[in-house]
Amino acid sequence: MNKNLTIIFLFFFISHCSFGVGGGFWKSSDIKVEDEKINKKELFKKLKISNFEVNKDLEINIESIKFFKNSFKNNLINNNGRLDYDGNLKKALKYKFSKIANFEEFEPEIVFEKSNIIFFANKGSILKFDAQSKLIWEKNYYSKTEKKNKPTLQFSNNKDILIIADSISKYYALNINSGELLWSKNNSTAFNSEIKIFKDKIFVIDYDNILRCFSIKNGKEIWKVKTENKTLKSQKKLSLVILKNKIIFNNSSGDITAVNPKTGKLLWVVPTVKTRDSTNAYLLKMSNIIANENSIFVSNNFNEFYSIDVNSGLINWTQNINSTLKATLLDKIIFSVTDEGYFVIINSSNGEIIRRTYLFDGIKKNLFDKIKKRKITIKPTGFIVGKNKIYISTSNGKILVADIKSGKVISSIKIDNNLISRPFVFDKNLFVIKANGIVKIN
């Protein structure tokens, strides 16, 4: 756009936002419930996926936004924020383990503990490494039969205890220092969500769309909340956040539910998908929920991005953004990357798109799989926001580095030939997980 149009646009945009140029963001440039009041609001409008750039020449500046510290440690609101990372992307170390079966079908998380990391290998072995990738301990608490099922594990931890919930209905606790088993229990159904630890309780969702609350002391179930259970379920990991004395979580049908963490009492429910059939639920993929003080934010592959009020459950706004990746909230702007490879910056107050740029411009987007003899479309698998760049992992094993100011990819690094996890940042190092190891990049 020419100079005059740019000035007119910026004047219009700033005058309609709750934050201005002084903020430094850009340069001119069976639920069974009795006697409960449930707020339900459903969106009926089906929107087309928006694949075009918006304000691609607009420069964004985030220098005034503070860094988040330790945002990959038991983060109750899931927002990783702006990270103090500006690495040169040179491989430093590899933490090796036996290859995990069906790695591409789940979303792994690393446990960061002091300067150590904890992850798992094939057949359920749990591994603790020091900062130099030396193995501190390895523990496996599965029987021969259980090992044959090759469980995938989800983790959470506090200072002393590591909690594990797995894909074969088992959940248990270890001493995080020694790896000693503290207790072990079995659930009626496998688990399929993040795990949150809050005070003396553990919260996790299973494949029956039941939020379960367990005692961290002995694993005993304290309460449970049932939500709609479909025969066909999405394989996408479910998400939950804890804030303002509420646990807010999604299920595989697209409902967002808030309950009291002490009692499990239902507070509100927001359905976000019109068609309530099992096929639709199977196709649905939702991003992780993130939150700030007053709102939660979540998107899906049905081209819907939501802002929902934490207190009432009312929908603040929706936007046409097709993303199953966890967004990042920086003060009053949201960073999202769509499944088609667009880097989108959104006004968190009203949902207006500030800028949308295409990350794969000039980058080969399709590959031919010689084994399966079919064309494969490369997709982003996750991203983090660093000092002045975003780092995007891809399904063909690359990390793309995009400049936040311009929205353009400026470099890339090849990690593997296959899918890698979203990036993690800890102690000013970047980590990505592949099927047979974790790569640490400085």
C-alpha positions, 0 to 999 in steps of 0.5 A: 500500500502507498504511504497515504493509505498506510497512514489512513489504515493505521489511524483507523486501526489504532483508534479502534483498539484499546492499545495505541502506538505508545504500547510499542507493538508496531511501527507505522508502518451423561453431563448430569447436572441438577439445579445448575445454571449452564450458559450455552452459546453455539455458533451456527455460521460456517466460514470459509478458510481465509488463505490470503495475506493481510497488511503484509507490509505492516511492521510489528515491534514487540520490544516492550513486551516482557519475557516469560520465565519458566513457561514450560514448567507446570504452566497452568494457563498454557501461555508460553509468552515471549521467550528470552531466546535468540539462538544461532540454531546450531545443534548442540546435543542429542538425547537418544532413546529407542524409537517411539511407535506412532510418534506422529499421532501424539503431542509429546511434552518434555519435563524440565527439572532443574537443569535436567530433562525427563522424557520416555522411550518405546515400551514406556521406559522413563528417562532422566538426563542431565544437561550434557545428555548423560542418563541419570536414571531409567525406570520402567514400571510396566509388565511384559504385556503392557510393554507390548502395547507400547504406551505413550506417556504424558507428564506433569510435575511439581518440585518433588513428584512426577505424574504420568498418565498413559495411553493404556489407562494407567496413571502413577507417581514417581519421586522426581529425584530418584525415579522411585515409584510412589503409587500406581493406579488403573483407570477404566479408560486411557488418557488423552490430555494434558495433565495439570497439578494444582495444590494437592490435586491432579487433573486429567481427561480420558478418552471417555471425555471425563475430567478426573481429579486425583489426589497427588498423595495416593492417586485416589479419585476425588471427583469426576465430571462427565461430558458428552461421549461420542463413539468416534473420537478425535485423536487430538490431545485435549487441553485444560487450564486453571485460573480464577478458581476454575478448571476450563477444558475441552472435550473431543466434541468441541465443548468448552467446560468450566468447573470448580477445582475443589468440588467438580461443580459445573460452572458453564459449558460452551458448545463450539461445533454445530454438528453433533454427530460422531463423524464430525467429532472424529474430524475435529481437531482443537488447539491447546487452550491458552488463557490470560486473566479474563479470557481463554483462547482456542482454535480448531480446524473448522476455521474458528478461533474463539475468545471466551470470557472466563467468568461467564463463558460468553463468547467475546469474539470469533475469527476466521483462523484455521489452526490446531496449533497452540497460540501465544498471547503477548500482552494484547496481541495473539500470535497464531500459525494456521495449518496452511502456514500463515503467521497471523497476529490478532488483537486479543481485545476484539479479534481483528487481524492485525497482519497475516503473512505466508510463511511458505512463500518460496519454500517447497510445500509438497513432497512425494513419499516414495514408500506410500507413493503419494504427495504429502503436504508439509504442515507446521507442527508448532511454534514459539515466540523468541526475542524478535523471531518466531521458530516454527517446526514442520512435519518434514523435520525443519525449523523455520525462523521468521522475523516478527517485524516483517513476518517473513522467513529469514532462515531454516535448519534441518533437524530430521527427515520426518515430523518433529514436535513443536519447539520448547525453550529452557535455559536459553536453549531450544529443544525439539522431539523426534521419534528417537531422540530430543535435539537441543539447539543453542 
